[in-house]
Structures are given as C-alpha cells and as structure tokens.
C-alpha cells in the first residue's frame, strides 16, 4: 500500500443541508412520517402550515427525529414579531419562509418584512426562492436577470440566495440551465453570500413526465455542487397533486404519493442524499476556482470551455463527450470534479495525474488515483472526484 490507507475517509466539518420542498403536509404530522423523511437523508423541510398551532405541532414532532423546519404560516406575515418570538428558541427552527419566486417590484416590501423578523431573531435565516433565468421580464420585474438576483441580495436580509430550475427534459437538457448556474453563482459570490439550488424529484408538466432517475438527480445535484451550491433542495418530497383536488401541474411520481405511499423515487432520493452526505467534505465550505465545460461542438451559452488543467492533472479527456469540470479549493486541498452531463449514457473519462492525485469514492473513502485505471466509465449524470494538494503560490 502507498501512504494512503484503503480506509482513509474524507473529513467534513458538517453536512450540506438537504431540504424537502413541499414536504410533509400538516395533516400528516406524525413521528412516523418525519422519521421516514429523516431516513431518506433529508435534513430540512419546508411546507406551508395553515396556522401557528399547526406549525408548532410540526416543529415539536420534527425536533424528536432531528429534522430542521422553515417556519411558514399566515401569522408570520400578519404579526411577524409575535410569531418569531413564539418560535425562535425552538430547537427545530432553521429559518423563516417569506415567499417563492417574487417579482423585483416587491423586494422593498420583502426587505421590510425580513428586517422585522431579524430585529427579533437574527440567528435564523430568512428564506426567499428566486425565479430561473428564463422567466420573462413581466414576472421578474426587470429585463436583466443579474439585476434581479443582485437586487434581491441587496434589498432583502438573506443569509443565502436560492433559485429553482428543472433542466432535465425527456431526452435533453434545457439550453439555459448552465448559464443560469454561471449567473447565479457569480452574483452570489459578488454579494458575499452562499447559494442553494434544486433537483427535481417529481413530475410537474408535459416536459417532465419521465420518472426521476438517479442519473437525472445526480446530474442536477453534482452540477449544482460543482458550481458551489451550499444546499440542495428536492422539489417535491410529497406529491402536490391531491387525490380530491388535482394541481394544475401534474406532480405524480414524487417520493411520497398524494395517497401517502412511497414511490421508487423515495429510494432514489435516499441514495442521492447518502452521496451528498458522504461527499460534504468535498463541497461544504469549498471555494470554486473555476468551472469549465468539454464536448464536441458548442458548449452551453455563457459558459467557458476547458483549455487548461491544474499542474497535478496531466491528462483529462472525455472523448468529445459533454462534461462539466470544476476546480474547488478548501484549505490546503484542491478538488477536481468531473460531471457527465449526459443523463442517458455513460461516457469514457480519462484522467491521469501525478503521484499526489487521489480519488474520492462515493462513500467518502480516499484511495490513490493510481489504484484505478486511468480510463474509466462514468455513469450517466455521475461525477468523478479527484483531490491533490493545493499548489503553492
């Protein structure tokens, strides 16, 4: 054996938060349901509750299994100070939900609301989720997407920024998703704030009716993380399509069905969550040095083609297949993350480096990269992760 033992494990000072968006409904507030969510690897949950008492009950149940909650009930809007004082010392509280996908025209109002909350409790975050970049100017409240993101960061007291984009269609990726990740991660960096991003775990319209596969989830999660996301959000956990009152969006195929039964997606989410947890030592708190793209022909708009490599990596070749390559730094360590951008097919990836290069496995185990062949098959949507000492300046 070399200097790295076969069982060396990645160290982490915490875990990437995993949020269930549209989680357990108020009517299903039981320890059994919250334990089921915890067993799927979810750390945070968000659902709207009909009143503060229902919110209280959910918080009490969530605390018993170790799930964190984002407070959302009508009283948070009608009497923020009183409601925050009621919940702020509860061990299950993570933050306070203001709004989903707001127009820029109401940012001043949201800013005032957030400041009222923060005046009572500045230890827990306020949460706003923003539109993707294909939303039209009428809903954004501006023609400039970057302005939309930067003004949100400027006007509303947020500890992190969040946006949603569901890019995996039946047989292709949306063209503007990677540009959105470029824009959003850059604006978050300028604002000095981390960001959270999403992975689709349900069906919701004609374009997203295919079952959510582990490959499609991996592609979204690893792309988000490669761009620096510090939180992953699943949309949705519980089906938003009611048996008696169907949603305008077809959301069959969520991890938990409208009837309260697990689908196959529940087990896939559990596997995905375990990977996120095991690899938090790579992504949590890491700084993105750069993100590049490979592939024959055009790369996504707004992105940069891979032309140079870190000194420790001598060869990186995807055989012309489209891949995302991200260089991260944490402390004295560099991480190179390669994501297969094809969620339907494997690619052949060749990575060859010097003797300092190690490979990080899915369970967080670290082995010498030389223990593997330099050319490997990278599964659909999957990521290969390498680590080596950060170069001296």
SULWODA-V295826 format. One record per residue. PHI is phi in degrees with one decimal (* if undefined). OMEGA is omega as a letter, one per 40 degrees, with the letter a starting at -180 (999 if undefined). D_CENTER is the distance of its C-alpha to the mean C-alpha in Angstrom with 1 decimal. Layout:
PHI | OMEGA | D_CENTER
PHI | OMEGA | D_CENTER
This chain:
* | i | 36.5
-84.8 | a | 35.3
-71.2 | i | 34.1
-96.7 | i | 30.8
-74.9 | a | 31.3
-63.3 | a | 29.8
-106.3 | i | 28.0
-58.6 | a | 26.6
-117.8 | i | 23.1
-63.1 | i | 20.3
-92.0 | i | 20.5
-143.9 | i | 17.7
-96.5 | i | 18.3
162.3 | i | 15.5
-129.9 | i | 12.3
-58.5 | i | 8.6
-61.7 | i | 8.3
-123.8 | a | 7.2
-103.7 | i | 8.2
-88.6 | a | 10.5
-95.7 | a | 11.2
61.2 | a | 14.9
-87.0 | a | 15.5
-77.9 | i | 19.1
-67.5 | a | 21.8
-55.8 | a | 24.4
-68.9 | a | 27.0
-113.5 | a | 25.3
-75.0 | i | 25.0
-138.2 | i | 26.3
-60.5 | a | 25.7
-59.7 | a | 25.6
-67.3 | a | 22.7
-71.1 | i | 20.7
-67.7 | i | 21.6
-59.4 | i | 20.5
-65.8 | i | 17.0
-59.3 | a | 17.1
-65.2 | i | 18.5
-83.6 | i | 15.4
85.9 | a | 13.5
-83.5 | a | 11.9
-103.9 | a | 12.4
-131.6 | i | 12.1
-136.3 | i | 13.4
-130.0 | i | 14.3
-146.9 | i | 17.3
-81.3 | i | 20.2
-110.8 | a | 23.4
-70.4 | i | 26.9
-162.7 | a | 28.4
-66.3 | i | 28.1
-67.0 | i | 30.0
-64.8 | i | 27.5
-62.6 | i | 24.7
-59.6 | a | 26.9
-60.6 | i | 27.3
-64.8 | i | 23.7
-60.6 | a | 23.1
-62.6 | i | 26.1
-68.4 | a | 24.9
-59.6 | a | 21.3
-65.8 | a | 22.9
-69.3 | a | 25.1
-109.2 | i | 22.3
88.8 | i | 20.0
-97.8 | i | 17.2
-92.4 | a | 16.2
-121.1 | i | 16.7
-99.3 | a | 16.1
-67.1 | i | 19.6
-151.5 | i | 20.5
-157.4 | a | 24.1
-56.5 | a | 26.9
-66.0 | i | 28.6
-63.9 | i | 25.7
-87.2 | a | 26.8
-74.9 | i | 30.5
-146.9 | a | 31.1
-58.4 | a | 28.2
-62.2 | a | 30.2
-62.8 | a | 31.7
-66.7 | i | 28.6
-65.0 | i | 26.7
-60.8 | i | 29.7
-65.7 | a | 29.7
-105.3 | a | 26.1
-61.1 | a | 25.4
-97.8 | i | 26.8
-74.5 | a | 25.3
-64.3 | a | 23.5
-90.2 | a | 20.7
-75.2 | i | 19.9
-105.6 | a | 16.6
-177.9 | a | 17.1
-131.3 | a | 18.5
-84.7 | i | 17.2
-95.9 | a | 19.2
-165.1 | i | 18.3
-109.6 | i | 16.0
50.9 | i | 16.6
-82.3 | i | 19.6
-78.6 | i | 22.2
-61.6 | a | 23.1
-66.1 | i | 26.5
-102.1 | i | 25.4
-56.5 | i | 23.5
-59.4 | i | 26.8
-63.7 | i | 27.0
-65.7 | i | 23.5
-61.5 | i | 24.3
-63.4 | i | 27.4
-62.1 | i | 25.7
-61.0 | i | 23.1
-67.7 | i | 26.0
-64.1 | i | 28.0
-64.5 | a | 25.2
-68.0 | i | 24.8
-65.8 | i | 28.6
-95.6 | a | 28.7
-140.1 | i | 25.5
-104.5 | i | 23.8
-94.6 | i | 22.2
-114.1 | a | 19.4
-80.6 | i | 16.9
-93.9 | a | 17.4
-125.1 | i | 14.4
-131.5 | i | 14.6
-110.7 | a | 12.3
-100.6 | i | 13.7
-64.3 | i | 14.9
-77.7 | a | 14.0
-76.9 | i | 16.8
-90.1 | i | 18.9
-63.3 | a | 19.9
-78.4 | a | 23.5
-61.5 | a | 25.2
-64.0 | i | 26.8
-86.4 | i | 23.6
-68.8 | a | 22.0
82.9 | i | 25.3
-163.8 | i | 25.6
-85.7 | a | 26.0
-110.0 | a | 23.9
-64.7 | i | 20.0
-61.8 | i | 19.8
-63.5 | i | 22.2
-56.2 | a | 20.2
-71.2 | a | 17.2
-67.2 | i | 19.6
-70.7 | i | 21.8
-60.3 | i | 19.1
-63.4 | a | 18.5
-77.7 | a | 22.3
-93.4 | a | 23.4
-115.8 | a | 21.1
-75.1 | a | 20.7
-119.2 | i | 17.0
-81.8 | i | 15.6
-150.5 | i | 12.3
-103.0 | a | 11.4
-144.8 | i | 9.0
-145.3 | i | 9.5
-116.8 | i | 9.3
-159.6 | a | 10.6
-113.9 | a | 11.5
-88.5 | a | 13.2
-87.4 | i | 14.6
-98.7 | a | 18.2
-57.4 | a | 21.0
-137.3 | a | 22.0
-161.4 | i | 20.2
-103.3 | i | 17.2
-60.1 | a | 17.4
-69.5 | a | 19.2
-102.4 | a | 17.5
-65.2 | a | 13.7
-67.6 | i | 14.0
-62.5 | i | 16.3
-62.9 | i | 13.8
-63.2 | i | 11.3
-60.8 | a | 14.6
-64.3 | a | 15.8
-69.3 | a | 12.8
-63.5 | i | 12.2
-68.6 | i | 16.0
-67.5 | i | 16.7
-63.7 | i | 14.3
-63.0 | i | 16.3
-62.1 | a | 19.5
-81.1 | a | 18.8
71.5 | a | 18.2
-125.6 | i | 14.9
-72.4 | i | 11.4
-135.0 | i | 8.6
-114.0 | a | 5.3
-137.9 | a | 3.8
-114.6 | i | 4.5
-132.4 | a | 6.3
-77.2 | i | 9.9
-126.8 | i | 11.8
-149.3 | i | 15.1
-100.1 | i | 17.7
-144.3 | i | 18.4
-162.5 | a | 21.0
-59.0 | a | 23.4
-79.9 | a | 21.1
-123.5 | a | 18.5
-90.2 | i | 21.0
-73.5 | i | 20.5
-58.1 | a | 19.2
-76.1 | a | 15.5
-89.2 | i | 16.2
-61.5 | i | 14.7
-63.5 | a | 15.1
-68.8 | i | 13.2
-67.3 | i | 10.2
-58.7 | a | 10.5
-57.5 | a | 11.0
-67.9 | a | 7.9
-64.0 | a | 5.7
-70.9 | i | 8.5
-66.9 | i | 9.0
-56.1 | a | 5.8
-66.2 | i | 6.8
-64.5 | i | 10.3
-86.3 | i | 10.2
105.4 | a | 9.4
-56.2 | a | 6.0
-110.1 | i | 7.0
-157.3 | i | 4.7
-115.8 | a | 2.2
-121.5 | i | 4.8
-97.5 | i | 7.5
-119.6 | e | 10.2
-111.0 | i | 12.7
-94.0 | i | 13.9
-98.3 | i | 17.5
-60.9 | i | 19.1
-85.0 | i | 19.9
-93.0 | a | 23.1
-77.0 | i | 25.9
-64.6 | a | 28.9
-91.3 | a | 31.3
-135.6 | a | 29.4
-59.9 | i | 27.3
-69.5 | i | 24.5
-67.8 | i | 25.1
-103.9 | a | 22.0
-78.6 | a | 22.4
-113.0 | i | 19.7
-69.2 | i | 21.4
98.4 | i | 19.5
-70.9 | i | 16.9
-53.9 | i | 16.7
-117.7 | a | 19.4
-73.8 | i | 22.0
-59.0 | i | 23.8
-83.6 | i | 26.6
86.6 | i | 24.5
-102.6 | i | 24.6
-72.1 | i | 22.0
-101.2 | i | 21.3
-61.5 | a | 20.6
-66.4 | i | 16.9
-56.4 | a | 16.9
-68.9 | i | 18.0
-68.9 | i | 15.5
-61.3 | i | 12.6
-61.4 | i | 14.6
-63.9 | a | 14.9
-62.8 | a | 11.2
-62.8 | i | 10.6
-64.8 | i | 13.7
-64.9 | i | 12.6
-60.1 | i | 9.5
-60.8 | a | 12.1
-65.4 | a | 14.8
-102.9 | i | 13.2
-59.8 | i | 12.0
-63.9 | i | 15.3
-80.7 | a | 14.3
-98.8 | a | 11.1
-69.8 | i | 11.6
79.4 | i | 14.0
-78.2 | i | 14.6
-101.2 | i | 15.9
-80.3 | i | 15.3
-81.8 | i | 18.9
-162.7 | i | 18.5
-126.8 | a | 16.7
-130.9 | a | 19.2
-129.5 | i | 19.8
-121.2 | i | 22.6
134.6 | i | 24.5
-67.0 | i | 27.9
74.3 | a | 28.5
-76.3 | i | 26.1
-96.2 | a | 22.7
-58.0 | i | 20.2
-55.4 | i | 21.6
81.6 | a | 20.6
-107.6 | a | 19.6
-121.2 | a | 21.9
-76.8 | i | 23.6
-71.1 | i | 23.8
-129.4 | a | 27.4
-129.2 | a | 27.5
-126.3 | i | 26.3
-60.1 | a | 26.2
-57.3 | a | 29.7
-71.0 | a | 28.8
-99.4 | a | 27.6
-90.1 | a | 30.7
-137.5 | i | 29.5
-142.0 | a | 26.3
-138.0 | i | 27.1
-107.0 | i | 25.2
63.3 | a | 28.4
85.3 | i | 27.5
-77.6 | a | 24.4
-74.5 | i | 21.3
-141.4 | i | 18.8
-108.3 | i | 16.3
-126.5 | a | 17.5
-123.6 | i | 15.9
-107.7 | i | 18.0
-116.1 | i | 16.6
-132.1 | i | 18.9
-143.9 | a | 19.1
59.1 | a | 22.6
-98.7 | a | 25.0
-117.9 | i | 22.7
-106.4 | i | 21.2
-122.5 | i | 18.6
-112.2 | a | 18.7
-113.5 | i | 15.8
-116.4 | a | 17.0
-113.3 | i | 15.0
-74.2 | a | 17.2
-80.8 | i | 16.4
-97.9 | a | 18.7
-89.6 | i | 17.2
-111.7 | a | 20.9
-137.0 | i | 22.8
-73.3 | i | 22.9
-126.0 | i | 23.8
-96.5 | a | 26.2
-112.7 | i | 24.8
-112.7 | i | 27.3
-131.7 | i | 26.4
-133.4 | a | 29.3
-134.0 | i | 29.5
-78.9 | a | 31.9
-69.0 | a | 32.6
-81.3 | a | 30.0
-79.0 | i | 27.1
-121.3 | a | 25.4
-111.7 | i | 22.9
-100.1 | a | 20.0
-85.0 | a | 19.9
-61.2 | a | 17.2
-91.9 | i | 18.7
88.7 | i | 18.7
-70.2 | i | 22.3
-111.6 | i | 23.7
-132.1 | i | 26.6
-58.7 | i | 28.6
-59.6 | a | 27.4
-68.2 | i | 31.1
-70.9 | i | 30.9
-107.4 | i | 29.2
-59.2 | a | 30.8
-71.4 | i | 29.7
-106.8 | a | 28.9
-129.4 | i | 26.4
-89.1 | i | 25.1
-102.6 | a | 21.3
-60.8 | i | 20.1
-52.5 | i | 18.5
71.0 | a | 14.9
-86.9 | a | 15.2
-122.9 | i | 14.9
-112.9 | a | 17.9
-126.0 | i | 17.7
-122.5 | i | 20.8
-136.5 | i | 21.8
-162.3 | a | 25.0
-61.9 | i | 26.6
-62.8 | a | 25.7
-65.2 | i | 28.7
-69.9 | i | 31.3
-71.9 | 999 | 31.7
